[in-house]
């Protein structure tokens, strides 16, 4: 009798454990796919909630919410939602690194040029006939790829080609492997380095450079 009770208890406990695990996986899966729209990973979005195309022959008409694009919940909320405005950064000299010259498109879109600027062997996608500029985009109508064509989300399944979890530099450079280079890290690297340069030029600028400048502690 005791043996039967023990077996029954074990079965009930196993069922409860399995149910909890499945429930947890369901919640996690929902969180990871909260922006799911039929794409893997889901599309980035503009501030009005519409999808950002994976490539485009025109500049984004509205700011892109980078925090939703990276889709990394561990850092909490952003203030505002880490919206990046292309127009401000290439038409307003206040947002330029040196305050005199508009930021080059290839600062971020570093493979949208005919060849690697410094002969970098680890960049594989140099397909443009001329270096990308606003004028070149208008005249050529060659689409520009979004960041996630190479730098995918942390949760995206890794393949031999994408997402590049890290860059292995040629031996002659003497550089160690970069570590993870998801879109989250790519945004942080480019945005912060640009903002730090601009802040050295003008300390009154409010360009975010630290975690607390964007992320709200919950």
MARBA-3410 file (N, C-alpha, C, O; in Angstrom, 1 decimal):
218
0.8,-1.2,0.0,0.0,0.0,0.0,0.9,1.3,0.0,0.6,2.2,-0.8 ~ 1.9,1.3,0.9,2.8,2.4,1.0,3.5,2.6,-0.3,3.8,3.7,-0.8 ~ 3.9,1.4,-0.9,4.6,1.5,-2.2,3.8,2.1,-3.3,4.2,2.9,-4.1 ~ 2.4,1.7,-3.3,1.5,2.3,-4.3,1.4,3.8,-4.1,1.4,4.6,-5.1 ~ 1.3,4.2,-2.8,1.2,5.7,-2.5,2.4,6.4,-3.0,2.4,7.5,-3.5
3.6,5.8,-2.8,4.8,6.4,-3.1,4.9,6.6,-4.7,5.4,7.6,-5.1 ~ 4.5,5.5,-5.4,4.6,5.6,-6.9,3.6,6.7,-7.4,3.9,7.4,-8.3 ~ 2.4,6.7,-6.8,1.4,7.7,-7.2,1.9,9.1,-6.9,1.7,10.0,-7.8 ~ 2.5,9.3,-5.8,3.0,10.6,-5.4,4.1,11.0,-6.4,4.2,12.2,-6.8 ~ 5.0,10.1,-6.8,6.0,10.4,-7.7,5.5,10.8,-9.1,6.0,11.7,-9.7
4.4,10.0,-9.5,3.8,10.4,-10.8,3.2,11.8,-10.8,3.4,12.5,-11.7 ~ 2.5,12.1,-9.7,1.9,13.4,-9.6,2.9,14.5,-9.6,2.8,15.5,-10.3 ~ 4.0,14.3,-8.8,5.1,15.2,-8.8,5.8,15.4,-10.1,6.1,16.6,-10.5 ~ 5.9,14.3,-10.9,6.5,14.4,-12.2,5.7,15.2,-13.1,6.2,16.0,-13.9 ~ 4.3,15.0,-13.1,3.4,15.7,-13.9,3.4,17.2,-13.6,3.4,18.0,-14.5
3.5,17.5,-12.3,3.5,18.9,-11.9,4.8,19.6,-12.4,4.8,20.7,-12.9 ~ 5.9,18.9,-12.3,7.2,19.4,-12.7,7.2,19.7,-14.2,7.7,20.7,-14.7 ~ 6.7,18.7,-15.0,6.6,18.8,-16.4,5.7,20.0,-16.8,6.1,20.8,-17.8 ~ 4.6,20.2,-16.1,3.7,21.3,-16.4,4.4,22.6,-16.2,4.2,23.5,-17.0 ~ 5.1,22.7,-15.1,5.8,24.0,-14.8,6.9,24.3,-15.8,7.0,25.4,-16.3
7.6,23.3,-16.2,8.7,23.4,-17.3,8.1,23.9,-18.6,8.6,24.8,-19.2 ~ 7.0,23.2,-19.0,6.3,23.6,-20.2,5.8,25.0,-20.2,5.8,25.8,-21.2 ~ 5.2,25.4,-19.0,4.6,26.7,-18.9,5.7,27.7,-18.9,5.5,28.8,-19.6 ~ 6.9,27.5,-18.3,8.0,28.4,-18.3,8.5,28.6,-19.7,8.8,29.7,-20.1 ~ 8.7,27.5,-20.4,9.2,27.5,-21.8,8.2,28.3,-22.7,8.6,29.1,-23.6
6.9,28.2,-22.4,5.9,28.9,-23.2,6.0,30.4,-22.9,6.0,31.2,-23.9 ~ 6.2,30.8,-21.7,6.3,32.2,-21.3,7.6,32.8,-21.9,7.6,33.9,-22.5 ~ 8.7,32.1,-21.8,10.0,32.5,-22.4,9.9,32.6,-23.9,10.3,33.6,-24.5 ~ 9.3,31.6,-24.5,9.1,31.7,-25.9,8.3,32.9,-26.4,8.6,33.5,-27.4 ~ 7.2,33.2,-25.6,6.4,34.3,-25.9,7.2,35.6,-25.8,7.0,36.5,-26.6
8.0,35.7,-24.7,8.8,36.9,-24.5,9.8,37.1,-25.7,10.0,38.2,-26.1 ~ 10.4,36.0,-26.1,11.4,36.1,-27.2,10.8,36.4,-28.5,11.5,36.9,-29.4 ~ 9.5,36.1,-28.6,8.8,36.4,-29.9,7.7,37.4,-29.8,6.7,37.4,-30.5 ~ 7.9,38.3,-28.8,6.8,39.3,-28.5,6.6,40.2,-29.7,5.5,40.7,-29.8 ~ 7.6,40.4,-30.5,7.5,41.2,-31.7,7.3,40.4,-32.9,7.4,40.9,-34.0
7.0,39.1,-32.8,6.9,38.2,-34.0,5.9,38.8,-35.0,4.8,39.1,-34.7 ~ 6.4,38.8,-36.3,5.6,39.2,-37.4,5.7,38.4,-38.6,5.5,38.8,-39.7 ~ 6.1,37.1,-38.3,6.4,36.2,-39.4,7.8,36.1,-39.9,8.1,35.3,-40.8 ~ 8.6,37.0,-39.4,10.1,37.0,-39.7,10.9,36.5,-38.6,10.5,36.6,-37.4 ~ 12.0,36.0,-38.9,12.9,35.5,-37.8,14.3,36.0,-38.1,15.0,35.5,-39.0
14.8,37.0,-37.3,14.1,37.6,-36.2,13.0,38.6,-36.7,13.0,38.9,-37.9 ~ 12.1,39.0,-35.8,11.1,40.0,-36.3,11.7,41.2,-36.8,12.8,41.6,-36.5 ~ 10.9,41.9,-37.6,11.3,43.2,-38.2,11.6,44.2,-37.1,11.0,44.2,-36.0 ~ 12.6,45.1,-37.4,12.7,46.3,-36.6,11.5,47.2,-36.8,10.8,47.0,-37.8 ~ 11.2,48.2,-35.9,10.0,49.0,-36.1,10.4,50.5,-36.0,11.3,50.9,-35.3
9.6,51.3,-36.7,9.7,52.8,-36.6,9.0,53.2,-35.3,8.3,52.4,-34.7 ~ 9.1,54.5,-34.9,8.5,55.0,-33.7,6.9,54.9,-33.8,6.3,54.9,-32.8 ~ 6.4,54.8,-35.0,4.9,54.7,-35.1,4.5,53.2,-35.2,3.3,52.9,-35.3 ~ 5.4,52.3,-35.0,5.1,50.9,-35.0,5.1,50.1,-36.3,5.0,48.9,-36.3 ~ 5.3,50.8,-37.4,5.4,50.2,-38.7,6.7,49.5,-38.9,7.7,49.9,-38.2
6.8,48.5,-39.7,8.0,47.7,-39.9,9.1,48.5,-40.7,8.8,49.3,-41.6 ~ 10.3,48.2,-40.3,11.5,48.7,-41.0,11.9,47.6,-42.0,12.2,46.5,-41.6 ~ 12.0,47.9,-43.3,12.3,46.9,-44.3,13.8,46.4,-44.1,14.6,47.2,-43.5 ~ 14.1,45.2,-44.5,15.5,44.7,-44.3,16.5,45.4,-45.2,17.7,45.4,-44.9 ~ 16.0,46.0,-46.3,16.9,46.9,-47.1,16.0,47.9,-47.8,14.8,47.7,-48.0
16.6,49.0,-48.2,15.8,50.1,-48.7,16.7,51.0,-49.6,17.9,51.2,-49.3 ~ 16.1,51.6,-50.7,16.8,52.5,-51.5,16.5,53.9,-51.2,16.9,54.9,-51.9 ~ 15.8,54.1,-50.0,15.6,55.5,-49.5,15.9,55.5,-48.0,15.9,54.5,-47.4 ~ 16.2,56.7,-47.5,16.5,56.8,-46.1,15.3,56.6,-45.3,14.2,56.9,-45.7 ~ 15.4,56.1,-44.1,14.3,55.8,-43.2,13.5,57.2,-43.0,14.1,58.2,-42.6
12.2,57.2,-43.2,11.4,58.4,-43.0,11.2,58.8,-41.6,10.8,59.9,-41.3 ~ 11.3,57.8,-40.7,11.1,58.1,-39.3,12.2,57.4,-38.4,12.9,56.5,-38.9 ~ 12.3,57.8,-37.2,13.3,57.2,-36.3,13.0,55.7,-36.1,11.8,55.3,-36.0 ~ 14.1,54.9,-36.0,14.0,53.5,-35.7,14.2,53.2,-34.2,15.1,53.8,-33.6 ~ 13.4,52.4,-33.6,13.5,52.1,-32.2,14.6,51.0,-32.1,14.3,49.8,-32.3
15.8,51.3,-31.7,16.9,50.3,-31.7,16.7,49.4,-30.5,17.0,48.2,-30.6 ~ 16.1,49.8,-29.4,15.9,48.9,-28.3,15.0,47.8,-28.6,15.1,46.7,-28.1 ~ 14.0,48.0,-29.4,13.0,47.0,-29.8,13.7,46.1,-30.9,13.3,44.9,-31.0 ~ 14.6,46.7,-31.7,15.3,45.9,-32.7,16.2,44.9,-32.0,16.3,43.7,-32.5 ~ 17.0,45.3,-31.0,17.9,44.4,-30.4,17.1,43.4,-29.5,17.6,42.3,-29.4
16.0,43.8,-29.0,15.1,42.9,-28.3,15.8,42.1,-27.2,15.7,40.9,-27.0 ~ 16.6,42.9,-26.4,17.3,42.3,-25.3,16.6,42.8,-24.0,16.8,43.9,-23.6 ~ 15.9,41.9,-23.3,15.1,42.3,-22.1,15.9,42.5,-20.8,15.4,43.1,-19.9 ~ 17.2,42.1,-20.8,17.9,42.0,-19.5,18.3,43.4,-19.1,18.6,43.6,-17.9 ~ 18.3,44.4,-20.0,18.8,45.8,-19.5,17.6,46.7,-19.2,17.8,47.9,-18.9
16.4,46.2,-19.2,15.3,47.0,-18.8,14.8,48.0,-19.8,15.1,47.9,-21.0 ~ 14.0,48.9,-19.4,13.4,49.9,-20.3,14.3,51.0,-20.7,15.4,51.2,-20.0 ~ 14.0,51.6,-21.8,14.9,52.7,-22.3,14.1,54.0,-22.2,12.9,54.0,-22.3 ~ 14.8,55.2,-22.1,14.1,56.5,-22.0,14.8,57.4,-23.0,15.9,57.9,-22.8 ~ 14.1,57.8,-24.1,12.9,57.1,-24.6,13.3,55.8,-25.1,14.2,55.2,-24.6
12.6,55.3,-26.1,12.9,53.9,-26.5,14.1,53.7,-27.5,14.1,53.0,-28.4 ~ 15.2,54.5,-27.1,16.4,54.4,-27.9,16.1,54.5,-29.4,16.5,53.7,-30.2 ~ 15.5,55.6,-29.8,15.1,55.9,-31.2,16.2,56.6,-31.9,16.7,57.6,-31.4 ~ 16.6,56.0,-33.0,17.7,56.6,-33.8,17.1,57.3,-35.0,16.4,56.7,-35.8 ~ 17.5,58.6,-35.2,16.9,59.4,-36.3,18.0,59.6,-37.3,19.0,60.4,-37.1
17.9,59.0,-38.5,18.9,59.1,-39.6,19.0,60.6,-40.0,20.1,61.1,-40.2 ~ 17.9,61.3,-40.1,17.9,62.6,-40.7,18.7,63.6,-39.8,19.4,64.4,-40.3 ~ 18.5,63.5,-38.5,19.2,64.4,-37.6,20.7,64.2,-37.7,21.5,65.1,-37.7 ~ 21.1,62.9,-37.9,22.5,62.6,-37.8,23.2,62.9,-39.2,24.5,62.9,-39.2 ~ 22.5,63.1,-40.2,23.2,63.5,-41.5,22.7,64.8,-42.1,23.1,65.1,-43.3
22.0,65.6,-41.3,21.6,66.9,-41.8,21.8,68.0,-40.8,21.7,69.2,-41.1 ~ 22.0,67.6,-39.5,22.2,68.6,-38.5,23.6,68.5,-37.9,24.0,67.5,-37.3 ~ 24.4,69.5,-38.1,25.8,69.5,-37.7,26.0,69.4,-36.2,27.0,69.0,-35.7 ~ 24.9,69.7,-35.4,25.0,69.5,-34.0,25.2,68.1,-33.6,25.7,67.7,-32.6 ~ 24.7,67.2,-34.5,24.8,65.7,-34.3,26.0,65.1,-34.9,26.1,63.9,-35.0
26.8,65.9,-35.5,28.0,65.4,-36.2,29.2,65.3,-35.2,29.2,66.0,-34.2 ~ 30.0,64.3,-35.4,31.1,64.0,-34.5,32.0,65.2,-34.3,32.4,65.6,-33.2 ~ 32.4,65.9,-35.4,33.3,67.0,-35.3,32.6,68.4,-35.4,33.3,69.4,-35.2 ~ 31.3,68.4,-35.6,30.6,69.6,-35.6,30.7,70.4,-36.9,30.2,71.5,-37.0 ~ 31.5,69.8,-37.9,31.8,70.5,-39.1,31.4,69.8,-40.3,31.0,70.3,-41.4
31.5,68.4,-40.3,31.2,67.6,-41.4,30.1,66.6,-41.0,30.1,66.0,-39.9 ~ 29.1,66.4,-41.9,28.1,65.4,-41.6,28.7,64.0,-41.4,29.6,63.7,-42.1 ~ 28.1,63.2,-40.6,28.6,61.9,-40.3,28.5,61.1,-41.6,27.5,61.1,-42.3 ~ 29.5,60.3,-41.9,29.6,59.5,-43.1,28.6,58.3,-43.0,28.6,57.7,-41.9 ~ 27.9,58.0,-44.0,27.0,56.8,-43.9,27.7,55.5,-43.6,27.2,54.7,-42.9
29.0,55.4,-44.1,29.7,54.2,-43.9,30.3,54.1,-42.5,30.9,53.1,-42.2 ~ 30.1,55.1,-41.7,30.5,54.9,-40.3,29.7,53.8,-39.6,30.3,53.0,-38.9 ~ 28.4,53.7,-40.0,27.6,52.5,-39.5,27.5,51.5,-40.6,27.7,50.3,-40.4 ~ 27.2,51.9,-41.8,27.0,51.0,-42.9,28.4,50.7,-43.6,28.6,51.0,-44.7 ~ 29.2,50.0,-42.8,30.6,50.0,-43.1,31.0,49.0,-44.3,32.1,49.1,-44.8
30.0,48.2,-44.7,30.3,47.4,-45.9,29.6,48.0,-47.2,29.7,47.4,-48.2 ~ 28.9,49.1,-47.1,28.3,49.7,-48.2,29.3,50.6,-49.0,29.1,51.8,-49.0 ~ 30.4,50.0,-49.4,31.4,50.7,-50.2,32.0,49.7,-51.1,31.8,48.5,-51.0 ~ 32.8,50.1,-52.1,33.4,49.1,-53.1,34.3,48.1,-52.5,34.4,47.0,-53.0 ~ 35.1,48.5,-51.5,36.1,47.5,-50.9,36.3,47.9,-49.5,35.9,49.0,-49.0
37.0,47.0,-48.8,37.3,47.3,-47.4,38.2,48.5,-47.3,39.2,48.6,-47.9 ~ 37.8,49.4,-46.4,38.5,50.7,-46.3,40.0,50.5,-45.9,40.8,51.3,-46.4 ~ 40.2,49.6,-45.1,41.6,49.3,-44.7,42.1,48.0,-45.1,43.1,47.5,-44.5 ~ 41.5,47.3,-46.0,41.9,46.0,-46.5,41.5,44.9,-45.5,42.1,43.9,-45.5 ~ 40.4,45.2,-44.7,40.0,44.2,-43.7,39.5,42.9,-44.3,38.5,42.9,-45.1
40.2,41.8,-44.1,39.9,40.5,-44.7,38.6,39.9,-44.1,38.0,39.0,-44.7 ~ 38.2,40.4,-42.9,37.1,39.7,-42.2,35.8,40.3,-42.5,34.7,39.8,-42.1 ~ 35.7,41.4,-43.3,34.4,41.9,-43.8,34.2,41.2,-45.2,35.0,41.3,-46.1 ~ 33.0,40.6,-45.3,32.8,39.8,-46.5,31.9,40.4,-47.6,31.9,40.0,-48.7 ~ 31.2,41.5,-47.2,30.1,42.0,-48.1,30.4,43.4,-48.6,29.8,44.4,-48.0
31.2,43.5,-49.5,31.5,44.8,-50.2,31.0,44.7,-51.6,31.7,44.2,-52.5 ~ 29.8,45.2,-51.9,29.1,45.0,-53.2,28.8,46.3,-53.9,28.4,46.3,-55.0 ~ 29.0,47.4,-53.2,28.6,48.7,-53.8,29.6,49.2,-54.8,30.8,49.0,-54.6 ~ 29.2,49.9,-55.8,30.1,50.4,-56.8,30.8,51.7,-56.4,31.9,52.0,-56.8 ~ 30.1,52.4,-55.5,30.7,53.7,-55.0,30.4,53.7,-53.5,29.5,53.0,-53.0
31.2,54.5,-52.8,31.0,54.7,-51.3,29.6,55.3,-51.1,29.2,56.2,-51.7 ~ 28.9,54.7,-50.2,27.5,55.2,-49.8,27.5,56.6,-49.3,28.2,56.8,-48.3 ~ 26.8,57.4,-49.9,26.4,58.8,-49.3,24.9,59.0,-49.6,24.3,58.2,-50.3 ~ 24.4,60.0,-49.0,23.0,60.3,-49.3,22.8,60.6,-50.8,21.8,60.1,-51.4 ~ 23.7,61.3,-51.4,23.6,61.6,-52.8,23.7,60.3,-53.7,23.0,60.2,-54.6
24.6,59.5,-53.3,24.9,58.2,-54.0,23.6,57.3,-53.9,23.3,56.7,-54.9 ~ 23.0,57.3,-52.8,21.8,56.5,-52.6,20.7,57.0,-53.5,20.0,56.2,-54.1 ~ 20.5,58.4,-53.5,19.4,58.9,-54.4,19.7,58.7,-55.8,18.7,58.4,-56.6 ~ 20.9,58.8,-56.3,21.2,58.6,-57.7,21.3,57.2,-58.2,20.8,56.9,-59.3 ~ 21.8,56.3,-57.3,22.0,54.9,-57.7,20.8,54.0,-57.5,20.5,53.1,-58.3
20.0,54.4,-56.5,18.8,53.5,-56.1,19.3,52.1,-55.7,18.5,51.2,-55.8 ~ 20.5,52.0,-55.3,21.0,50.7,-54.8,20.5,50.5,-53.4,20.9,51.4,-52.6 ~ 19.8,49.5,-53.0,19.3,49.4,-51.6,20.4,49.2,-50.6,21.5,48.6,-50.9 ~ 20.2,49.8,-49.5,21.2,49.7,-48.4,20.6,48.6,-47.4,19.4,48.7,-47.0 ~ 21.4,47.7,-47.0,21.0,46.6,-46.1,20.9,47.2,-44.6,21.7,48.1,-44.2
19.9,46.7,-43.9,19.8,47.1,-42.5,20.9,46.4,-41.7,21.5,45.4,-42.2 ~ 21.1,46.9,-40.5,22.2,46.3,-39.6,22.0,44.8,-39.4,23.0,44.1,-39.3 ~ 20.8,44.4,-39.3,20.5,43.0,-38.9,20.7,42.0,-40.1,20.5,40.8,-39.9 ~ 21.1,42.5,-41.3,21.4,41.6,-42.3,22.8,40.9,-42.0,23.0,39.8,-42.5 ~ 23.5,41.5,-41.1,24.8,40.9,-40.6,24.8,40.7,-39.1,25.2,39.6,-38.6
24.3,41.7,-38.4,24.3,41.7,-36.9,22.9,41.3,-36.4,22.1,42.2,-36.3 ~ 22.7,40.0,-36.1,21.4,39.6,-35.8,21.2,39.6,-34.2,22.1,39.9,-33.5 ~ 19.9,39.4,-33.8,19.6,39.4,-32.4,20.3,38.3,-31.6,20.7,37.3,-32.2 ~ 20.5,38.5,-30.4,21.2,37.5,-29.5,20.5,36.2,-29.6,21.1,35.1,-29.6 ~ 19.1,36.2,-29.6,18.4,34.9,-29.6,18.2,34.2,-30.9,17.7,33.1,-31.0
18.7,34.9,-32.0,18.6,34.3,-33.3,19.5,33.1,-33.4,20.6,33.0,-33.0 ~ 19.0,32.0,-34.1,19.7,30.8,-34.2,21.0,31.0,-35.1,20.9,31.6,-36.1 ~ 22.1,30.6,-34.6,23.4,30.8,-35.3,23.5,29.8,-36.4,23.2,28.6,-36.3 ~ 24.0,30.3,-37.5,24.4,29.4,-38.7,25.8,29.7,-39.0,26.5,30.4,-38.3 ~ 26.4,29.0,-40.0,27.8,29.2,-40.3,28.1,30.6,-40.7,29.2,31.1,-40.6
27.1,31.3,-41.3,27.3,32.7,-41.8,26.7,33.7,-40.9,27.3,34.8,-40.6 ~ 25.5,33.5,-40.3,24.8,34.5,-39.5,24.2,33.9,-38.3,23.9,32.7,-38.3 ~ 24.0,34.6,-37.2,24.6,35.9,-37.0,26.1,35.8,-36.6,26.5,34.8,-36.0 ~ 26.9,36.7,-37.0,28.3,36.6,-36.7,28.5,36.9,-35.2,28.5,38.1,-34.7 ~ 28.7,35.9,-34.4,28.8,36.0,-33.0,30.1,36.8,-32.6,30.2,37.3,-31.5
31.1,36.8,-33.5,32.3,37.5,-33.2,33.1,37.6,-34.5,32.9,36.8,-35.4 ~ 34.1,38.5,-34.5,35.0,38.6,-35.7,36.3,38.1,-35.3,36.9,38.5,-34.2 ~ 36.9,37.2,-36.1,38.2,36.8,-35.9,39.1,37.6,-36.9,39.0,37.4,-38.1 ~ 40.0,38.4,-36.3,40.8,39.3,-37.1,42.0,38.5,-37.7,42.4,37.5,-37.1 ~ 42.5,39.0,-38.9,43.7,38.3,-39.4,44.9,38.4,-38.4,45.0,39.3,-37.7
45.7,37.4,-38.4,46.8,37.3,-37.5,47.7,38.5,-37.5,48.2,38.9,-36.4 ~ 47.9,39.0,-38.7,48.9,40.1,-38.8,48.4,41.4,-38.0,49.2,42.3,-37.7 ~ 47.1,41.5,-37.7,46.6,42.7,-37.0,47.0,42.6,-35.5,47.0,43.6,-34.8 ~ 47.2,41.4,-35.0,47.5,41.2,-33.6,46.3,41.5,-32.7,46.5,41.6,-31.4 ~ 45.1,41.6,-33.2,43.9,41.8,-32.4,43.3,40.5,-32.0,43.2,39.5,-32.7
42.8,40.4,-30.7,42.1,39.2,-30.3,40.7,39.2,-30.9,40.3,40.2,-31.4 ~ 40.0,38.0,-30.9,38.7,38.0,-31.4,37.8,39.0,-30.7,38.0,39.3,-29.5 ~ 36.8,39.5,-31.4,36.0,40.6,-30.9,35.0,40.3,-29.8,34.6,41.1,-29.1 ~ 34.7,39.0,-29.7,33.6,38.6,-28.9,32.3,38.8,-29.6,32.3,38.9,-30.9 ~ 31.2,38.7,-28.9,29.9,38.8,-29.6,29.7,40.1,-30.3,30.0,41.2,-29.8
29.2,40.0,-31.5,28.8,41.2,-32.3,27.4,41.1,-32.8,27.2,41.2,-34.1 ~ 26.5,40.9,-31.9,25.0,41.0,-32.3,24.7,42.4,-32.6,25.5,43.3,-32.4 ~ 23.4,42.6,-33.1,23.0,44.0,-33.4,23.0,44.9,-32.1,23.3,46.1,-32.2 ~ 22.7,44.3,-31.0,22.8,45.0,-29.7,24.2,45.6,-29.5,24.3,46.7,-29.2 ~ 25.2,44.7,-29.6,26.5,45.2,-29.4,27.0,46.1,-30.4,27.7,47.1,-30.2
26.6,45.9,-31.7,27.0,46.8,-32.8,26.4,48.2,-32.5,27.1,49.2,-32.8 ~ 25.2,48.3,-32.1,24.6,49.6,-31.8,25.3,50.3,-30.7,25.7,51.5,-30.8 ~ 25.6,49.6,-29.6,26.3,50.2,-28.5,27.7,50.7,-28.9,28.1,51.8,-28.6 ~ 28.4,49.9,-29.7,29.7,50.2,-30.1,29.8,51.5,-30.9,30.5,52.4,-30.7 ~ 28.9,51.5,-32.0,28.9,52.7,-32.9,28.3,53.9,-32.2,28.9,55.0,-32.3
27.2,53.8,-31.5,26.5,54.9,-30.9,27.4,55.6,-29.8,27.6,56.8,-29.8 ~ 27.9,54.8,-28.9,28.7,55.3,-27.8,30.0,56.0,-28.3,30.3,57.0,-27.8 ~ 30.7,55.3,-29.2,32.0,55.9,-29.6,31.7,57.2,-30.4,32.5,58.2,-30.2 ~ 30.7,57.3,-31.1,30.3,58.6,-31.8,29.9,59.6,-30.8,30.4,60.8,-30.9 ~ 29.1,59.3,-29.8,28.7,60.2,-28.8,29.9,60.7,-27.9,29.9,61.9,-27.6
30.8,59.8,-27.6,31.9,60.2,-26.8,32.8,61.2,-27.6,33.3,62.2,-27.0 ~ 33.0,61.0,-28.9,33.7,62.0,-29.7,33.0,63.3,-29.7,33.7,64.4,-29.6 ~ 31.7,63.3,-29.9,31.0,64.6,-30.0,31.0,65.3,-28.6,31.1,66.5,-28.6 ~ 30.9,64.6,-27.5,31.0,65.2,-26.2,32.3,65.8,-25.9,32.3,66.8,-25.2 ~ 33.4,65.3,-26.4,34.7,65.9,-26.2,34.7,67.3,-26.9,35.4,68.2,-26.5
34.0,67.3,-28.1,33.9,68.6,-28.8,33.1,69.6,-28.1,33.4,70.8,-28.0 ~ 31.9,69.1,-27.5,31.0,70.0,-26.9,30.3,69.3,-25.7,29.5,68.4,-25.9 ~ 30.8,69.6,-24.5,30.4,69.0,-23.3,28.9,69.3,-23.0,28.3,68.6,-22.1 ~ 28.3,70.3,-23.6,26.9,70.6,-23.3,25.9,69.7,-24.1,24.7,69.7,-23.8 ~ 26.4,68.9,-25.0,25.5,68.0,-25.7,25.0,66.9,-24.7,25.6,66.6,-23.7
23.8,66.4,-25.0,23.2,65.4,-24.2,23.2,64.1,-24.8,22.2,63.3,-24.7 ~ 24.3,63.8,-25.5,24.4,62.5,-26.2,24.7,61.4,-25.2,25.6,61.5,-24.4 ~ 23.8,60.4,-25.1,24.0,59.3,-24.1,25.3,58.5,-24.3,25.6,58.1,-25.4 ~ 26.0,58.3,-23.2,27.3,57.6,-23.3,27.3,56.5,-22.2,28.2,55.6,-22.3 ~ 26.5,56.6,-21.2,26.5,55.6,-20.1,25.2,54.8,-20.0,24.2,55.3,-20.6
25.2,53.7,-19.3,24.0,52.9,-19.2,22.8,53.6,-18.7,21.7,53.5,-19.3 ~ 23.0,54.4,-17.7,21.9,55.2,-17.0,21.3,56.3,-17.9,20.3,56.8,-17.6 ~ 22.1,56.6,-19.0,21.5,57.7,-19.9,20.4,57.2,-20.7,19.6,58.0,-21.2 ~ 20.3,55.9,-20.9,19.2,55.3,-21.7,18.4,54.3,-20.9,17.1,54.3,-21.1 ~ 19.0,53.5,-20.1,18.3,52.4,-19.4,17.7,52.8,-18.1,18.4,53.4,-17.2
16.4,52.5,-17.9,15.7,52.8,-16.7,15.8,51.6,-15.7,15.5,50.5,-16.1 ~ 16.3,51.8,-14.5,16.4,50.7,-13.5,15.0,50.4,-13.0,14.4,51.3,-12.5 ~ 14.6,49.2,-13.1,13.3,48.8,-12.6,13.3,48.5,-11.1,12.2,48.2,-10.6
END
